């Protein structure tokens, strides 16, 4: 049975940890705020709702050491004994390498002591735990890491240490939506403003002559506009089924659930637009990476091994992670297995247009750990073009190449990957293993 953050506690100072939890309530997936459910959640509102603004003002973001983020026996730091891996995750297939790493003892194989991963109900909850030091290994949306590290209101010192997976998301729509133009005048849900989902969705809308709106109600949307709202992922299939939205774009297995349970269909896979893009990435605090380099590499070796296992044992992994196996993911094996395997059945997706770039030969969700600098650079450029609610002027001051150098720690994951056989172990040529050009095509 997976630990839940509502009952799990970190190993830092309990009074400080309790204070942090009080400052950061973490609204959660089921009740993120009335604003999020009705018209989306702005960056400023997210800070207010989740308590991150108070946390930042209190200096928690810069003092995680006293909260267990880099100090103490539980979280490690200071070059002392290796810490225990305290893993935080959301119940989506993006987290599969972290979960399989624990469930299959891949971390233990590299002498990493890992506690049972802690499930969180939303990004605000997980961010709180990460900032307070309750967890020291987590996965975040890649655009979210940019916002957390460089945004004006929060200096999280978050560092990307690996890709958790590639692709693994889709745009799921009502049955009568046959093309992008059919979304005009309607509403599409996204899981978070700073997400690859929001980035790719808005790229697609503009490509097809539609204007994304983040500041309107459904009654105010013109025929050539699409209203975007932030919606908790578990609520998306039900919202599609009851007709309150025309579609949603999100990580698996919620697209598979939309297909299996909510009469939805895939309009487009995101990995068929931006080839082998990262969605969620593995993160640690920069202080921990610098103070515990060997431990960091060992953790990443476990993740690399877990990704190798997932690639070769997809249906087995679906059952292992599901409610019928370890219970680390609350869904049953059917939607998880569909998310991990069903892309191979190309014919129906080719006929519908959900797949237009079959020559790319990618999976519905793929696994490759190395964080290509070219992706980070292109993502920063695309984020500048993406509408969000709240202030995003900080993006204008970012140099894409500098972000790629500063946000990501490359050496630990490269060392772990080479020890596992290098890029060829993931069917990637040596020439393309650490550098590539981004491919985006509608």
C-alpha positions as CSV (number, residue, x, y, z in Angstrom):
1,X,0.0,0.0,0.0
2,X,1.5,3.3,-1.0
3,X,2.1,6.0,1.5
4,X,-0.1,9.0,1.3
5,X,1.4,12.5,2.0
6,X,-1.5,13.2,4.5
7,X,-0.1,10.6,6.9
8,X,3.6,10.4,5.9
9,X,6.1,12.7,7.6
10,X,9.6,13.7,6.8
11,X,12.6,13.0,9.0
12,X,13.6,16.7,9.5
13,X,12.6,18.9,12.5
14,X,9.0,18.0,13.1
15,X,8.1,21.5,14.3
16,X,9.6,23.1,11.2
17,X,8.0,20.5,9.0
18,X,4.6,21.1,10.6
19,X,5.1,24.8,10.1
20,X,5.9,24.3,6.4
21,X,2.8,22.1,6.0
22,X,0.7,24.8,7.7
23,X,2.1,27.5,5.3
24,X,1.6,25.3,2.3
25,X,-1.8,23.7,2.5
26,X,-1.6,22.1,-0.9
27,X,-5.1,22.4,-2.4
28,X,-5.0,19.0,-4.0
29,X,-6.5,17.5,-7.2
30,X,-10.0,17.2,-5.9
31,X,-10.3,20.7,-4.7
32,X,-7.6,22.8,-6.3
33,X,-9.9,26.0,-5.9
34,X,-13.1,27.2,-7.4
35,X,-11.0,29.4,-9.7
36,X,-9.2,26.4,-11.1
37,X,-12.4,24.5,-11.8
38,X,-14.3,27.4,-13.4
39,X,-11.8,29.5,-15.3
40,X,-8.3,28.2,-14.6
41,X,-5.7,29.0,-12.0
42,X,-3.2,31.8,-12.6
43,X,0.4,31.7,-11.4
44,X,-0.3,34.3,-8.7
45,X,-3.5,32.5,-7.7
46,X,-1.6,29.2,-7.6
47,X,0.9,30.7,-5.2
48,X,-1.8,32.0,-3.0
49,X,-4.0,28.9,-3.1
50,X,-1.2,26.5,-2.4
51,X,0.6,28.7,0.1
52,X,3.8,28.8,-1.9
53,X,3.9,32.6,-1.7
54,X,3.9,32.4,2.1
55,X,6.5,29.7,2.0
56,X,8.7,31.8,-0.3
57,X,8.2,34.8,1.9
58,X,9.2,32.8,5.0
59,X,12.4,31.7,3.3
60,X,11.6,28.0,3.1
61,X,12.6,27.8,-0.5
62,X,16.1,28.8,0.4
63,X,16.4,27.0,3.7
64,X,15.4,23.5,2.8
65,X,18.5,22.2,4.7
66,X,16.8,22.9,8.0
67,X,13.7,21.2,6.8
68,X,15.5,18.0,5.8
69,X,16.0,18.9,2.1
70,X,19.7,18.5,2.2
71,X,20.6,17.9,5.9
72,X,20.1,15.2,8.4
73,X,20.1,11.4,8.2
74,X,16.8,11.2,6.4
75,X,17.5,13.6,3.5
76,X,21.2,13.7,3.4
77,X,23.7,16.4,2.6
78,X,26.9,18.0,3.7
79,X,28.9,15.1,2.3
80,X,27.9,12.9,5.2
81,X,26.2,9.5,5.1
82,X,24.1,8.8,2.0
83,X,20.5,9.9,2.5
84,X,17.4,7.9,2.2
85,X,15.5,8.5,-1.0
86,X,12.2,10.0,-0.1
87,X,10.3,9.8,-3.4
88,X,7.2,11.9,-4.1
89,X,5.0,11.4,-7.1
90,X,1.6,12.0,-8.7
91,X,-0.4,8.9,-9.8
92,X,0.3,9.1,-13.5
93,X,2.4,6.9,-15.8
94,X,5.0,9.6,-16.0
95,X,6.1,8.5,-12.6
96,X,6.6,4.8,-13.7
97,X,10.4,4.8,-13.5
98,X,10.4,6.1,-10.0
99,X,7.8,3.6,-8.9
100,X,9.3,0.6,-10.7
101,X,12.7,1.6,-9.3
102,X,11.2,1.1,-5.9
103,X,8.9,-1.9,-6.6
104,X,11.5,-3.8,-8.5
105,X,14.4,-3.0,-6.1
106,X,16.4,-1.2,-8.8
107,X,17.3,1.4,-6.2
108,X,18.4,-1.3,-3.8
109,X,20.5,-2.9,-6.5
110,X,22.6,0.3,-6.4
111,X,22.7,0.4,-2.6
112,X,20.2,3.2,-2.4
113,X,18.0,3.1,0.6
114,X,14.5,4.2,-0.6
115,X,11.4,4.5,1.5
116,X,8.1,3.6,-0.1
117,X,7.1,6.4,-2.5
118,X,4.6,8.9,-1.2
119,X,1.6,9.7,-3.4
120,X,0.5,13.3,-3.7
121,X,-2.8,14.5,-5.1
122,X,-1.6,17.6,-7.0
123,X,1.3,19.6,-8.2
124,X,0.9,22.2,-5.4
125,X,1.1,19.4,-2.8
126,X,4.2,17.9,-4.3
127,X,5.9,21.3,-4.6
128,X,5.2,21.9,-1.0
129,X,6.8,18.6,0.0
130,X,9.8,19.2,-2.2
131,X,10.4,22.7,-0.9
132,X,10.0,21.6,2.7
133,X,12.3,18.6,2.4
134,X,9.6,16.0,3.0
135,X,10.7,14.5,-0.4
136,X,14.1,14.7,-2.0
137,X,13.4,12.9,-5.3
138,X,10.4,13.8,-7.3
139,X,9.0,14.3,-10.8
140,X,7.7,17.7,-12.0
141,X,6.4,18.9,-15.3
142,X,9.5,20.2,-17.3
143,X,8.0,23.7,-17.8
144,X,7.1,23.8,-14.1
145,X,10.8,23.4,-13.3
146,X,11.6,26.5,-15.4
147,X,8.9,28.5,-13.5
148,X,10.0,27.2,-10.1
149,X,13.7,28.1,-10.6
150,X,13.4,31.4,-12.5
151,X,10.0,32.8,-11.6
152,X,9.9,36.0,-9.7
153,X,8.1,34.8,-6.6
154,X,9.9,31.5,-5.9
155,X,13.5,30.5,-6.0
156,X,13.2,26.7,-5.6
157,X,16.8,25.7,-6.5
158,X,15.2,22.8,-8.3
159,X,17.6,20.9,-10.6
160,X,16.6,18.5,-13.4
161,X,18.7,15.4,-13.1
162,X,17.0,13.1,-15.7
163,X,14.1,12.7,-18.0
164,X,11.5,10.4,-16.4
165,X,10.0,9.4,-19.8
166,X,9.3,10.7,-23.3
167,X,5.9,11.5,-24.8
168,X,3.1,9.8,-22.9
169,X,0.3,12.4,-23.3
170,X,-2.5,13.1,-25.8
171,X,-5.4,15.4,-26.6
172,X,-8.6,13.5,-25.9
173,X,-11.9,14.9,-27.3
174,X,-15.6,14.3,-27.7
175,X,-16.6,11.9,-30.4
176,X,-18.0,14.7,-32.7
177,X,-14.6,16.5,-32.7
178,X,-12.9,15.3,-35.8
179,X,-10.4,18.1,-36.3
180,X,-8.8,21.0,-34.5
181,X,-11.3,23.5,-36.0
182,X,-14.1,21.6,-34.2
183,X,-12.7,22.9,-30.9
184,X,-13.5,26.5,-31.8
185,X,-15.9,28.1,-29.4
186,X,-15.4,25.4,-26.9
187,X,-13.4,24.6,-23.8
188,X,-10.3,22.4,-23.4
189,X,-8.8,21.4,-20.0
190,X,-5.1,21.5,-19.2
191,X,-3.5,20.1,-16.0
192,X,-1.3,23.1,-15.3
193,X,-0.4,26.4,-17.0
194,X,3.3,25.6,-16.9
195,X,3.1,22.2,-18.7
196,X,4.1,20.7,-22.0
197,X,0.4,20.0,-22.4
198,X,-0.4,23.7,-22.5
199,X,2.6,24.5,-24.7
200,X,1.7,21.8,-27.4
201,X,-2.0,22.5,-27.2
202,X,-1.5,26.2,-27.9
203,X,0.9,25.4,-30.7
204,X,-1.8,23.2,-32.3
205,X,-4.5,25.8,-31.9
206,X,-2.5,28.5,-33.5
207,X,-1.4,26.1,-36.3
208,X,-5.1,25.6,-37.1
209,X,-6.2,29.2,-36.9
210,X,-7.6,29.2,-33.4
211,X,-6.8,31.6,-30.6
212,X,-6.3,30.2,-27.1
213,X,-8.0,32.1,-24.3
214,X,-7.0,31.9,-20.7
215,X,-9.1,34.8,-19.4
216,X,-12.7,34.1,-20.4
217,X,-15.7,32.0,-19.6
218,X,-17.2,29.6,-22.0
219,X,-20.0,32.1,-22.8
220,X,-17.5,34.7,-24.1
221,X,-15.5,32.5,-26.5
222,X,-15.8,33.3,-30.2
223,X,-15.9,30.6,-32.9
224,X,-12.3,31.0,-33.7
225,X,-11.2,30.9,-30.0
226,X,-10.8,28.1,-27.5
227,X,-11.2,28.5,-23.8
228,X,-8.5,26.9,-21.7
229,X,-9.1,25.9,-18.0
230,X,-6.9,24.2,-15.4
231,X,-8.6,21.0,-14.3
232,X,-7.4,18.2,-12.0
233,X,-6.5,15.2,-14.2
234,X,-8.7,12.7,-12.5
235,X,-11.7,15.0,-13.1
236,X,-11.0,15.3,-16.8
237,X,-12.7,12.1,-18.1
238,X,-15.8,12.8,-16.1
239,X,-15.9,16.4,-17.4
240,X,-15.6,15.1,-21.0
241,X,-18.3,12.5,-20.4
242,X,-20.8,15.1,-19.0
243,X,-20.1,17.5,-21.8
244,X,-18.7,20.4,-19.8
245,X,-15.5,20.4,-21.9
246,X,-14.8,19.5,-25.5
247,X,-11.5,17.9,-24.7
248,X,-8.5,17.7,-22.4
249,X,-4.8,17.3,-22.9
250,X,-3.0,15.4,-20.2
251,X,-0.6,12.6,-19.2
252,X,-1.6,8.9,-19.3
253,X,-3.4,6.9,-18.1
254,X,-6.2,9.5,-18.3
255,X,-6.3,9.5,-22.1
256,X,-6.7,5.7,-22.0
257,X,-9.4,6.1,-19.3
258,X,-11.1,8.6,-21.6
259,X,-11.1,6.0,-24.4
260,X,-12.2,3.1,-22.2
261,X,-14.7,4.7,-19.9
262,X,-15.8,8.2,-21.0
263,X,-16.6,7.7,-24.7
264,X,-13.6,9.9,-25.7
265,X,-11.2,9.6,-28.5
266,X,-7.6,10.7,-29.2
267,X,-7.4,13.7,-31.5
268,X,-3.6,13.7,-31.5
269,X,-0.8,12.2,-29.5
270,X,1.6,14.9,-28.3
271,X,4.6,12.7,-29.2
272,X,3.3,12.7,-32.7
273,X,3.7,16.5,-32.7
274,X,6.9,17.0,-30.8
275,X,9.0,13.9,-31.4
276,X,10.1,12.2,-28.2
277,X,9.5,15.2,-26.0
278,X,9.9,15.2,-22.3
279,X,6.9,15.7,-20.1
280,X,7.8,14.9,-16.5
281,X,11.4,15.0,-15.4
282,X,13.3,13.7,-12.3
283,X,14.3,16.5,-9.9
284,X,16.4,17.0,-6.8
285,X,17.5,20.1,-5.0
286,X,20.7,21.6,-6.3
287,X,22.3,21.5,-2.9
288,X,21.7,17.8,-2.7
289,X,23.1,17.1,-6.1
290,X,26.3,19.0,-5.3
291,X,26.8,17.6,-1.8
292,X,26.0,13.9,-2.6
293,X,27.2,13.3,-6.2
294,X,27.8,9.6,-5.7
295,X,24.4,9.1,-4.2
296,X,22.8,11.1,-6.9
297,X,24.4,8.9,-9.6
298,X,23.3,5.8,-7.7
299,X,19.7,7.0,-7.6
300,X,19.8,7.7,-11.4
301,X,21.3,4.3,-12.0
302,X,18.2,2.8,-10.4
303,X,16.0,5.0,-12.6
304,X,18.0,4.0,-15.7
305,X,17.5,0.4,-14.9
306,X,13.8,0.9,-14.2
307,X,13.4,2.6,-17.5
308,X,15.1,-0.4,-19.2
309,X,12.7,-2.8,-17.4
310,X,9.7,-0.7,-18.4
311,X,10.7,-0.7,-22.1
312,X,11.0,-4.5,-22.2
313,X,8.2,-5.5,-19.8
314,X,5.3,-3.2,-20.5
315,X,2.3,-5.4,-19.7
316,X,4.0,-6.9,-16.7
317,X,4.9,-3.4,-15.5
318,X,1.3,-2.3,-15.9
319,X,0.1,-5.0,-13.5
320,X,3.1,-4.4,-11.1
321,X,2.3,-0.7,-10.7
322,X,-1.5,-1.0,-10.7
323,X,-4.1,-1.5,-8.0
324,X,-3.8,-5.2,-8.5
325,X,-0.1,-5.2,-8.0
326,X,1.9,-2.9,-5.8
327,X,-0.9,-0.3,-5.6
328,X,1.5,2.5,-6.3
329,X,-0.8,3.6,-9.1
330,X,-4.5,3.6,-8.0
331,X,-5.8,2.6,-11.5
332,X,-6.4,-0.9,-12.6
333,X,-4.1,-2.6,-15.0
334,X,-6.3,-2.1,-18.1
335,X,-5.8,1.6,-18.7
336,X,-2.1,1.5,-17.6
337,X,-1.5,-1.4,-20.0
338,X,-3.2,0.5,-22.8
339,X,-1.1,3.6,-22.1
340,X,2.1,1.5,-22.1
341,X,1.3,-0.7,-25.1
342,X,-1.7,0.3,-27.2
343,X,0.1,2.7,-29.5
344,X,1.4,-0.3,-31.4
345,X,-2.0,-0.8,-32.9
346,X,-1.5,2.0,-35.4
347,X,-4.3,1.4,-37.9
348,X,-7.2,3.0,-36.1
349,X,-5.0,5.9,-35.0
350,X,-3.7,6.4,-38.5
351,X,-7.2,6.4,-39.9
352,X,-8.4,9.0,-37.4
353,X,-5.4,11.2,-37.8
354,X,-4.3,10.8,-34.2
355,X,-1.0,9.6,-35.7
356,X,0.3,11.5,-38.7
357,X,4.0,10.8,-38.3
358,X,4.1,7.0,-38.3
359,X,7.6,7.1,-39.8
360,X,8.9,8.5,-36.4
361,X,8.4,4.9,-35.0
362,X,7.8,6.1,-31.4
363,X,5.9,4.6,-28.6
364,X,2.8,5.9,-26.9
365,X,5.1,6.5,-23.9
366,X,8.8,6.0,-24.2
367,X,11.7,5.9,-21.8
368,X,15.1,7.5,-22.3
369,X,16.8,9.3,-19.4
370,X,19.2,11.8,-20.9
371,X,17.9,15.4,-20.9
372,X,18.9,16.8,-24.3
373,X,20.0,20.4,-24.0
374,X,18.2,21.2,-27.3
375,X,14.9,20.3,-25.8
376,X,15.3,22.6,-22.9
377,X,16.3,25.4,-25.2
378,X,13.4,24.9,-27.6
379,X,11.0,24.6,-24.7
380,X,12.0,28.0,-23.3
381,X,11.4,29.5,-26.7
382,X,8.0,27.9,-27.0
383,X,7.0,28.9,-23.4
384,X,7.4,32.5,-24.4
385,X,4.7,32.0,-27.0
386,X,2.3,30.2,-24.6
387,X,-0.5,32.1,-22.8
388,X,-0.9,31.6,-19.1
389,X,-2.8,33.3,-16.4
390,X,-0.6,35.4,-14.2
391,X,2.7,37.1,-14.6
392,X,5.2,35.5,-17.0
393,X,7.5,38.3,-17.8
394,X,10.4,36.4,-16.3
395,X,10.5,34.3,-19.4
396,X,11.6,37.3,-21.5
397,X,14.8,37.5,-19.5
398,X,15.8,33.9,-20.0
399,X,18.5,32.9,-22.4
400,X,17.6,29.4,-23.6
401,X,21.1,28.1,-23.7
402,X,21.9,29.5,-20.3
403,X,18.8,27.8,-18.9
404,X,19.9,24.5,-20.4
405,X,23.3,24.8,-18.7
406,X,21.9,26.0,-15.4
407,X,18.7,24.1,-14.8
408,X,20.0,20.6,-15.7
409,X,22.7,18.5,-14.1
410,X,24.0,16.2,-16.9
411,X,27.0,14.3,-15.4
412,X,25.2,12.0,-13.0
413,X,22.7,10.7,-15.5
414,X,25.3,10.4,-18.2
415,X,27.5,8.3,-15.9
416,X,24.5,6.1,-14.9
417,X,23.5,5.7,-18.6
418,X,27.0,4.7,-19.7
419,X,27.2,2.2,-16.9
420,X,24.0,0.6,-18.2
421,X,25.4,0.3,-21.8
422,X,25.0,3.8,-23.0
423,X,22.5,5.1,-25.6
424,X,22.5,1.8,-27.5
425,X,20.9,0.1,-24.5
426,X,17.9,2.2,-25.3
427,X,18.1,1.7,-29.1
428,X,19.6,5.1,-29.5
429,X,22.8,5.5,-31.6
430,X,25.9,6.9,-29.9
431,X,25.8,9.8,-32.3
432,X,22.3,10.8,-31.2
433,X,22.7,9.8,-27.5
434,X,23.6,13.2,-26.1
435,X,22.8,15.7,-28.8
436,X,19.9,16.0,-31.2
437,X,17.8,18.4,-33.2
438,X,14.2,18.9,-32.1
439,X,11.6,17.8,-34.5
440,X,8.1,19.4,-34.4
441,X,5.6,18.6,-37.1
442,X,1.8,18.8,-37.4
